[in-house]
Amino acid sequence: MRSVLRFLIILLLLLPVPLLVFAQKPGGVTLSVEQVLHQQQDAWNHHDLESFMSGYWNSPELTFFSDAKANEGWQSALDHYRQTYQSEGKEMGHLQFSGLKVRLLAPDAALVRGAWQLTLANGNKPHGLFTLVLRKFPEGWKIIHDHTSAAEP
């Protein structure tokens, strides 16, 4: 009986430890996921599209929905960004993400919702919303799905 009582006391003392560790994980995940977006924002604002794209999963299975079109693959996403923001007469402008909401779906999966706004040299400020799905890989969190919409001009 003493052994059982001792075991129960030890169990009760140790029970909060896993709960505290788990309670801290979502905040750490949120910071890690947000860091991906902050790095993308900084890369964009330095007109470094290749560094911006490092936040995406470099795979043909990446999905990217924009302009009412579904694109598949990292290269397709890069081509879309180049055509839309770096081709003749286009500019990248200054990117600002806001209202980020990160929801942990699993230990290696997260959903992010937020808003984006570009400030262009002519004063225009295109903006919209996005929903991202990220997955944790050995090299870190990467966007595996991006659904971005733009408000009507």
ROLOKOL-931408 format. One record per atom (N, C-alpha, C, O): x, y, z. Coordinates in pm, whole numbers, plus 32768, in hexadecimal, padded with zeros to 4 digits. Layout:
! residues N
XYZ;...
***
This chain:
! residues 153
80527F898000;800080008000;8056807D8000;803780DF7FBB;80C4807B804E;811F80ED8052;8159810B7FC7;8167817F7FA0;817A80A37F80;81B380B47EFA;815180F87E9C;817781507E4E;80D580D17EA4;806E810D7E50;805C81A07E75;805381F57E1D;805781BE7EF6;804982477F24;80C0829C7EF8;80AF830D7EC9;813782667F06;81B082AD7EDC;81AC82C87E45;81CE83367E18;818282647DF8;817782737D67;811382E27D43;812E83347CEB;80A182E47D87;803B834A7D6B;806D83D67D8E;805184367D45;80B483E37DFB;80EC84657E21;815084957DB9;814D85097D90;81A8843C7D8F;820B84607D29;81C584867CA6;81EA84E77C65;816084397C81;811584557C08;80D284DE7C0E;80D685297BAD;809584FF7C80;805585817C90;80BA85F37C8B;809C865F7C58;813085DB7CC0;819886437CBD;81CE86597C30;81F086C97C0B;81D685ED7BE3;820F85F87B5C;81A8861C7AF3;81CD86497A87;8128860A7B0E;80BF86267AAC;80C486B37A72;80B286C179F9;80DC871C7AC1;80E087A27A86;815387B87A25;8149881079CF;81BE876C7A2F;8233878379D9;821087747945;822A87D178F9;81D587037918;81B186FB7889;814C87647861;8151879777F1;80EF878578BA;808B87EB7899;80CD88727885;80A688BD782B;812F889478D7;8176891378C7;81C789157847;81C9897A7800;820988A67828;8257889F77AD;81FD88AF7735;821D88FA76D8;818988697734;812D887476C3;80F5890276B8;80E48937764B;80D7893E772B;809E89C5772A;81008A2A76EE;80D68A8F76B6;81818A0F76FA;81E38A6D76C4;81FC8A567630;82288AB275EA;81E289E075FE;820089C37572;81B38A1A750F;81F18A4E74B3;812F8A2C751E;80E98A7D74BA;81228B0A74AC;812B8B3C743C;81498B497518;81858BCE750F;82078BCC74C2;82228C257472;82578B6774DC;82D68B587493;82BF8B3E7401;83068B7173AB;82598AED73E4;82368AD17358;82078B517316;822D8B6F72A5;81B28B9D735B;817F8C1A7324;81F38C7572FF;81F58CAF7292;82538C837359;82C78CD9733B;83188CA472C6;83448CF27271;832B8C2172BF;83778BE57251;83318BFA71CB;83708C1A7167;82AE8BE771CA;82608BF8714F;825F8C8C7127;82748CAC70B2;82478CE47186;82478D747167;82D08DA07134;82D98DF970DF;833B8D637166;83C28D857139;83D28D6B70A4;84158DB8705E;83958D007071;83998CE36FE1;835F8D596F94;83988D866F30;82ED8D8C6FC3;82AA8DFA6F7D;82F88E7D6F8C;82FE8ECC6F2D;83328E947000;83848F0D7011;83FF8F0A6FB6;84268F706F7E;843B8E936FA9;84AE8E876F4E;84848E9C6EBD;84CC8EDA6E6F;840E8E6A6E9A;83DC8E816E12;83C38F166DFA;83E88F4C6D92;83868F576E5A;836A8FE76E4D;83EB90356E3C;83F4908C6DE5;845090166E8D;84D0905B6E81;851190416DFA;8545909E6DBB;850E8FC56DCC;85498FA46D4A;85028FEF6CDA;854390256C81;847D8FF36CE0;842F903B6C7A;845790CD6C77;846C91076C0C;8460910A6CED;847E91996CF5;850E91BA6CCF;8530922E6CBD;856291526CC2;85E991626C8A;85EC91346BF8;865791266BBD;8576911C6BBF;856890F26B32;85B590726B16;85EC90606AA9;85B890186B7A;86008F9A6B70;85998F296B66;85778EE96BCA;85698F116AEE;85008EB06AD8;852C8E226AF9;84DD8DD26B2B;85A98E016ADF;85DA8D7A6AFC;85D78D5F6B93;85B08CF36BBD;86008DC16BE5;85F88DB06C76;85678DAC6CA5;85458D606D00;85128DFD6C68;84838DF96C87;844D8D6C6C71;84008D3A6CC3;84748D2E6C03;84428CAA6BE0;84788C3C6C3C;84448BCD6C3C;84DF8C596C8B;85148BF36CE6;84AF8BD16D54;84C08B6C6D99;84488C246D66;83DF8C046DC6;837D8B9C6D93;832B8B686DDF;83858B7E6D11;832D8B1B6CD4;83738A946CCA;83ED8A8C6CBF;83248A2A6CCE;835489A36CB9;838189976C28;833189A96BCD;83FF897A6C12;8434896F6B8B;841288E56B54;846488886B56;839688DB6B24;8363885A6AF6;82FD88726A87;82B988D96A85;82F188126A2B;8287881B69C7;81FC880A6A05;8198882469C2;81F687E06A83;817687CD6AC7;8145884B6B0F;80D5884C6B43;819588B46B14;816889336B4D;80ED89616AFE;80EC89586A83;808689936B44;801289CB6AFF;80098A5F6B20;80238A896B91;7FE48AAC6ABA;7FE18B3E6AC5;7F688B6F6A79;7F618B6369FE;7F068BA76AC0;7E8D8BDC6A82;7E928C736A87;7E9D8CAE6AF2;7E898CB36A12;7E8B8D446A09;7E4B8D6D6986;7E528D246923;7E0C8DE16984;7DCB8E13690B;7D688DAD68D2;7D5E8D9E6859;7D218D68692A;7CBF8D026904;7CFD8C9268B0;7CB88C536860;7D7F8C7C68C2;7DC48C10687B;7E088BB668E1;7E3E8BE56945;7E058B3568C5;7E4C8AD46919;7ECF8AB068D3;7ED08A846861;7F3C8AC36919;7FC08AA068E5;7FFB8A34693D;7FE38A3069B6;804889DD6901;808D8975694D;812189806934;814F899668C4;816C8970699F;81FD896B6996;824289EC69BD;82118A5A69A4;82B589DB69FA;83068A4C6A27;832E8AA369B0;83268B1E69B8;83598A656943;83858AB168CE;83138B036895;83288B75686A;829B8ACB6893;82268B146861;820A8B8E68B8;81E78BF96885;82188B7F693C;82038BF26997;826D8C5D697D;824C8CD46977;82E98C34696D;83558C946951;83398CDC68CC;83488D5668C3;83128C916867;82F48CCD67E4;82828D3267F0;82868D9D67B3;821C8D10683E;81AB8D6B6853;81DC8DEE6892;81B98E5A6863;822C8DE368FB;82608E5C693E;82B88EAF68DF;82AE8F2968DB;830D8E6B6893;83648EB56834;83118F0067CC;832A8F7567B0;82AE8EBC6794;825C8EFA672C;820A8F6E6765;81FC8FD66725;81D48F5C67DC;817B8FBF6817;81C690366852;819390A6684F;823E90206887;8281908A68D2;830C90B068A1;8343911568CD;834890626845;83CE90846818;83D990916781;844690AB674E;836E90816738;8375908F66A6;837391236681;8360917A66D6;8387913E6601;838E91C865CE;8316921965FD;82A391F165EA;8332928C663A;82C992E76666;828892C266EB;822A93056716;82B8925A672C;8280922F67AC;82E29252681C;835992686804;82AE92566895;8306926E6908;82D7921A697E;826291F56987;833391FD69D7;831291AD6A4C;82D392016ABB;828191CF6B08;82F892806AC3;82C092D56B2B;82F092AC6BB6;834F92606BC4;82AB92E06C1A;82CC92C36CA6;825C926E6CE0;81E892976CE0;827E91F56D11;821D91956D43;820E91A06DDA;827091AF6E23;819191996E06;817491986E96;810D912C6EB1;80A0912F6E77;812E90CD6F0A;80CE906B6F39;8092909F6FBB;80D790E27008;801490816FD4;7FD590AA7051;7F6990467078;7F3E8FF27029;7F3E905170F5;7ED18FFE7126;7EEC8F697123;7E908F1A710F;7F6A8F427136;7F8D8EB4712E;7F4B8E65719E;7F538E897214;7F098DFA7177;7ECC8D9D71D7;7EFF8D1271B4;7EE58CDE7148;7F488CD77212;7F838C5271FE;7F348BED7251;7F1C8C0272C8;7F0D8B827211;7EC78B167257;7F138A94723E;7F258A6A71CC;7F3E8A5672A9;7F8489D672A0;7F1E89697281;7EBD895872CC;7F3289207215;7ED888B471EC;7F0A882C721C;7EBB87D27238;7F8D881F7226;7FD087A57252;805E87D17279;80838843725F;80AB877B72B7;813387A472DC;818787D47266;81E688217277;816587A671ED;81B387CD7177;81608815710C;818688187097;80EE884E7135;8098889370D4;8055890C7115;802989067188;804F897970CA;801289F470FE;7FC58A3A708E;7FE78A2E7018;7F5D8A8370B6;7F0D8AD5705E;7F268B677084;7F258B8970FA;7F3C8BBB7021;7F528C4A703A;7EF08C996FE7;7EE08C816F6F;7EAE8CF97027;7E578D586FE1;7E908DE36FF9;7EC88DFF7063;7E808E396F95;7EB18EC06FA7;7E8D8F186F31;7E448EF16ED6;7EC38F916F37;7EAD8FF36ECD;7F34901F6E96;7F9A901A6EDB;7F32904B6E19;7FAB90806DDA;7F8991076D9B;7F1791216D74;7FEE915A6D91;7FDE91DA6D4B;806391FD6D0B;80CC91F16D48;805B92286C8F;80D0925D6C48;80C192F46C3F;805393266C28;812D933B6C51;812E93CB6C38;818993E06BC0;820093C36BC4;814E94136B55;819694256AD7;81C794B56AC9;8196950F6B0D;822794C96A71;8263954D6A5E;81FC95B66A34;820A962B6A56;8194958D69EC;812E95EC69BE;80C5960A6A29;806596546A0F;80D695D26AA1;807995EA6B0E;800995846B18;7FC195826B7C;7FFA952F6AB3;7F9494C76ABB;7FB894646B2A;802D944D6B48;7F4F942C6B66;7F6393CE6BD4;7F0B93526BC1;7EA793416C07;7F3192FC6B62;7EE592816B55;7EEF92316BD7;7F5592326C1B;7E8291EB6BF8;7E8091A16C75;7E1F912C6C6B;7DD191236C0C;7E2590D46CCC;7DCB90626CCD;7DE4900A6D45;7E2390316DA7;7DAF8F916D3A;7DB88F2E6DA6;7DFF8EB26D75;7E088E996CFC;7E328E636DD4;7E708DE46DAF;7E568D7C6E1B;7E408D9B6E90;7E588D006DEE;7E548C8C6E46;7EC68C326E1B;7ED48C126DA5;7F188C0A6E7A;7F8C8BB56E5E;7F848B366EB1;7F538B376F22;7FB48ACA6E7A;7FC98A506EC5;805F8A386EC5;809E8A356E5B;80978A286F3B;81268A0E6F49;813D89846F86;80EB89526FD4;81AC894A6F60;81D388C86F96;826388D46FC9;82B589196F8E;827D88907035;83058893706C;83578823702E;833487AD7037;83C3884A6FEE;842287EF6FB1;84A187F17005;84B08848705C;84FE87956FEE;857C879A703A;85C388227030;8607884C708D;85B388666FBE;85F588E96FAD;859F895D6FE1;85C889D06FD8;8529893F7018;84D589A77052;844B89AB7015;842689566FC3;83FE8A0F703D;83758A20700D;83758A576F7E;83C08AB36F5E;83218A1C6F29;83158A456E9D;82828A4D6E77;823189FD6EA5;82628AAC6E22;81DA8AB86DED;81C68A4A6D86;82138A3E6D27;815C89FA6D99;813E89906D39;80C289B36CE6;80A989786C7D;80738A156D17;7FFE8A426CCD;7FE98AD66CEB;7FEE8B006D5F;7FD28B256C82;7FBC8BB56C8E;7F3F8BD86C3D;7F388BBE6BC5;7EDE8C136C82;7E678C456C3D;7E5F8CDA6C5C;7E3F8D016CCC;7E7E8D2B6BF9;7E848DBC6C0A;7E1B8DFF6BB2;7E0A8DDB6B3D;7DD48E5E6BEC;7D718EA86B9E;7D918F3D6BA8;7DCD8F6C6C09;7D688F856B42;7D7C90166B3E;7CF4905B6B3E;7C95902D6AFF;7CEC90C96B86;7C73911A6B86;7C65915D6AFE;7CC891756AB9;7BEB917C6AD9;7BD491C26A5A;7C16924C6A5F;7C10928F6AC6;7C56927669F2;7C9792FB69F3;7C33936C69FD;7C5A93E16A00;
***
